[in-house]
Amino acid sequence: MPQQVDVTAGAGHVTVVGAGISGLAAAHAVARAGLAVTVHEASGRVGGHLCTTPFAGRRAVDESADAFLARVPDATALARAVGLGDALVAPSSSSAFVWVDELHDLPRGTVLGIPGDLRSLLRTPLLTPRGKARALTEPLRRRHDPHDSLGRLVRHRFGFEVHDRLVDALVGSIYATDTNRLSLAMVPQLAALSRSRSMFSAAHRAAGAATTGPVFFSPVDGMGALADATAANATALGARITTGHAVSEVAPDGTGWRVDGERTDAVVLACPARAAAPMLHPAVPELGRELGQIDSADVVIVTVAVDAATWPSRLRGRSGYLVPKSVQDGVTAVSFATQKWEHLADGETELLRISLGRDGVPLTRFTDDELVSTAVTEVSRHLGADLAPREVRISRWPASFPQYRPGHEHWLSRIERARPRGLTLAGASYRGIGVPACIASGERAAAAALAHVRGSAP
Ligand SMILES: Cc1cc2nc3c(=O)[nH]c(=O)nc-3n(C[C@H](O)[C@H](O)[C@H](O)COP(=O)(O)OP(=O)(O)OC[C@H]3O[C@@H](n4cnc5c(N)ncnc54)[C@H](O)[C@@H]3O)c2cc1C
């Protein structure tokens, strides 16, 4: 359940900047606590990177995120709190491939790509005999590595192939990043494994201890429904949400703040750090400078509908595939949406969601036609079948994936030191890009804002 804070109704006012899921979760938590809250959103709709629209005869097909992790509580709890508890569905398939010259099964028993099952490691055709032999030396390798780089650690412990074909393929796709430049500390599950004498044994234990039940959930009407329901619930509790208002200035004013000249008691900045930087620059220059430092990556999702009769039978019941960087051109991953989500299947067409883009690969210079052509040509080659899309949709998400470089935690500490009282930060730029992490950050920011308004902030 969102954090409840005991605040007397009418006792103050909080302004939230940004109506992505982080800002909406913050506004919902503030409104539930009985305080007045205003949300300013620059675009014409709520949800930010959560966006679901009709496609190929379906009512609701996600244009970006299509699920949230169910094994941490935050998103499931918010979905239940805003009335979507009975509308949650889990993927019917989670068995993915990795494409290296052809499609290979992702080996069983891995934890974010870290091998934990000896038999599947030995059997997988994804790794060469040499790559497997190198991986098996992992328990003998020196444990200590002062560099905060996931890729560097994995190559040191397991060798190039496990890094390229498993860990970077999977984690690099989740974060749209090059894991050589990804902070290990910001992937807590793997940071925990790295502290064991053998990551292989720790992955084996972790995979064995994994609880049963769905790993992912989504509202049946897509992830946009979570944003819409959170906004509707917050509004019903008294929140005021204005769209089409790009905030340009946030400045301290006595014990409170001014947001584009409007007085408020506390502010939650739930827009990307780069967007927050110029708002703060005139009044809180040090914080503005720090927030402007973070890099991000562009991602594009090309969704295609193909004739179901042409769908290869060997791909039935499979959720999609990943493409390791060593063999990557434009496409980084493909989700077989109608195989993954039963409610999207109609027997007429199969839907594929094709991802392009990652850190260091700017996509804004390509036209829609170029991106669609790249997606269709490459996926046809990967699947060994000519894709003949009946319908195509392109969803561009420029600068959508913040990059957690090695040392990201130090950046967070500097921000914390530069942050004035009454101003809190939430969102994907900081401590996790997944929807549950964003919701948790919004709810934490709301709790801090409420504590400030109550005068009990430390
Ligand atoms: C293609 C794609 C696929 C993804 N897949 C998944 C997935 O399957 N599962 C998962 O858990 N996560 C996934 N993610 C990540 C997740 O969706 C995002 O990290 C999360 O939605 C970010 O939420 P947010 O509220 O922090 O930021 P945003 O969604 O970026 O919201 C910030 C809001 O601030 C607004 N804003 C910016 N500047 C201003 C301003 N000056 N004034 C007012 N408002 C402003 C923006 O318009 C925006 O609406 C995916 C992301 C993308 C792009």
Ligand as a Chemical Component Dictionary entry (heavy atoms), coordinates in Angstrom:
data_LIG
# 
_chem_comp.id                   LIG 
_chem_comp.type                 NON-POLYMER 
_chem_comp.pdbx_formal_charge   0 
_chem_comp.three_letter_code    LIG 
# 
loop_
_chem_comp_atom.comp_id 
_chem_comp_atom.atom_id 
_chem_comp_atom.alt_atom_id 
_chem_comp_atom.type_symbol 
_chem_comp_atom.charge 
_chem_comp_atom.model_Cartn_x 
_chem_comp_atom.model_Cartn_y 
_chem_comp_atom.model_Cartn_z 
_chem_comp_atom.pdbx_ordinal 
LIG C1  C1  C 0 10.492 1.776  -24.537 1  
LIG C2  C2  C 0 10.484 1.557  -23.057 2  
LIG C3  C3  C 0 10.214 0.286  -22.538 3  
LIG C4  C4  C 0 10.200 0.094  -21.154 4  
LIG N1  N1  N 0 9.868  -1.150 -20.656 5  
LIG C5  C5  C 0 9.703  -1.300 -19.322 6  
LIG C6  C6  C 0 9.102  -2.482 -18.801 7  
LIG O1  O1  O 0 8.683  -3.380 -19.549 8  
LIG N2  N2  N 0 8.974  -2.591 -17.457 9  
LIG C7  C7  C 0 9.372  -1.602 -16.600 10 
LIG O2  O2  O 0 9.243  -1.755 -15.384 11 
LIG N3  N3  N 0 9.910  -0.445 -17.078 12 
LIG C8  C8  C 0 10.068 -0.265 -18.407 13 
LIG N4  N4  N 0 10.552 0.908  -18.901 14 
LIG C9  C9  C 0 10.987 1.961  -17.961 15 
LIG C10 C10 C 0 9.824  2.727  -17.347 16 
LIG O3  O3  O 0 8.730  2.759  -18.222 17 
LIG C11 C11 C 0 10.256 4.157  -17.046 18 
LIG O4  O4  O 0 11.497 4.175  -16.375 19 
LIG C12 C12 C 0 9.224  4.877  -16.192 20 
LIG O5  O5  O 0 7.947  4.838  -16.811 21 
LIG C13 C13 C 0 9.666  6.308  -15.947 22 
LIG O6  O6  O 0 8.692  6.968  -15.183 23 
LIG P1  P1  P 0 8.977  8.428  -14.592 24 
LIG O7  O7  O 0 7.709  8.921  -14.023 25 
LIG O8  O8  O 0 10.152 8.384  -13.666 26 
LIG O9  O9  O 0 9.436  9.310  -15.823 27 
LIG P2  P2  P 0 8.665  9.715  -17.146 28 
LIG O10 O10 O 0 7.762  8.653  -17.595 29 
LIG O11 O11 O 0 9.748  10.212 -18.054 30 
LIG O12 O12 O 0 7.751  10.943 -16.680 31 
LIG C14 C14 C 0 8.291  12.223 -16.460 32 
LIG C15 C15 C 0 7.257  13.249 -16.879 33 
LIG O13 O13 O 0 7.787  14.555 -16.638 34 
LIG C16 C16 C 0 7.302  15.396 -17.653 35 
LIG N5  N5  N 0 8.115  16.609 -17.737 36 
LIG C17 C17 C 0 9.347  16.765 -18.281 37 
LIG N6  N6  N 0 9.730  18.050 -18.194 38 
LIG C18 C18 C 0 8.731  18.723 -17.582 39 
LIG C19 C19 C 0 8.526  20.082 -17.211 40 
LIG N7  N7  N 0 9.434  21.028 -17.471 41 
LIG N8  N8  N 0 7.371  20.417 -16.596 42 
LIG C20 C20 C 0 6.415  19.488 -16.335 43 
LIG N9  N9  N 0 6.550  18.192 -16.674 44 
LIG C21 C21 C 0 7.702  17.813 -17.284 45 
LIG C22 C22 C 0 7.357  14.531 -18.900 46 
LIG O14 O14 O 0 6.525  15.035 -19.934 47 
LIG C23 C23 C 0 6.895  13.186 -18.366 48 
LIG O15 O15 O 0 5.525  12.992 -18.522 49 
LIG C24 C24 C 0 10.531 1.156  -20.284 50 
LIG C25 C25 C 0 10.803 2.427  -20.801 51 
LIG C26 C26 C 0 10.756 2.635  -22.171 52 
LIG C27 C27 C 0 11.021 4.022  -22.708 53 
# 
loop_
_chem_comp_bond.comp_id 
_chem_comp_bond.atom_id_1 
_chem_comp_bond.atom_id_2 
_chem_comp_bond.value_order 
_chem_comp_bond.pdbx_ordinal 
LIG C1  C2  SING 1  
LIG C2  C3  SING 2  
LIG C2  C26 DOUB 3  
LIG C3  C4  DOUB 4  
LIG C4  N1  SING 5  
LIG C4  C24 SING 6  
LIG N1  C5  DOUB 7  
LIG C5  C6  SING 8  
LIG C5  C8  SING 9  
LIG C6  O1  DOUB 10 
LIG C6  N2  SING 11 
LIG N2  C7  SING 12 
LIG C7  O2  DOUB 13 
LIG C7  N3  SING 14 
LIG N3  C8  DOUB 15 
LIG C8  N4  SING 16 
LIG N4  C9  SING 17 
LIG N4  C24 SING 18 
LIG C9  C10 SING 19 
LIG C10 O3  SING 20 
LIG C10 C11 SING 21 
LIG C11 O4  SING 22 
LIG C11 C12 SING 23 
LIG C12 O5  SING 24 
LIG C12 C13 SING 25 
LIG C13 O6  SING 26 
LIG O6  P1  SING 27 
LIG P1  O7  DOUB 28 
LIG P1  O8  SING 29 
LIG P1  O9  SING 30 
LIG O9  P2  SING 31 
LIG P2  O10 DOUB 32 
LIG P2  O11 SING 33 
LIG P2  O12 SING 34 
LIG O12 C14 SING 35 
LIG C14 C15 SING 36 
LIG C15 O13 SING 37 
LIG C15 C23 SING 38 
LIG O13 C16 SING 39 
LIG C16 N5  SING 40 
LIG C16 C22 SING 41 
LIG N5  C17 SING 42 
LIG N5  C21 SING 43 
LIG C17 N6  DOUB 44 
LIG N6  C18 SING 45 
LIG C18 C19 SING 46 
LIG C18 C21 DOUB 47 
LIG C19 N7  SING 48 
LIG C19 N8  DOUB 49 
LIG N8  C20 SING 50 
LIG C20 N9  DOUB 51 
LIG N9  C21 SING 52 
LIG C22 O14 SING 53 
LIG C22 C23 SING 54 
LIG C23 O15 SING 55 
LIG C24 C25 DOUB 56 
LIG C25 C26 SING 57 
LIG C26 C27 SING 58 
# 
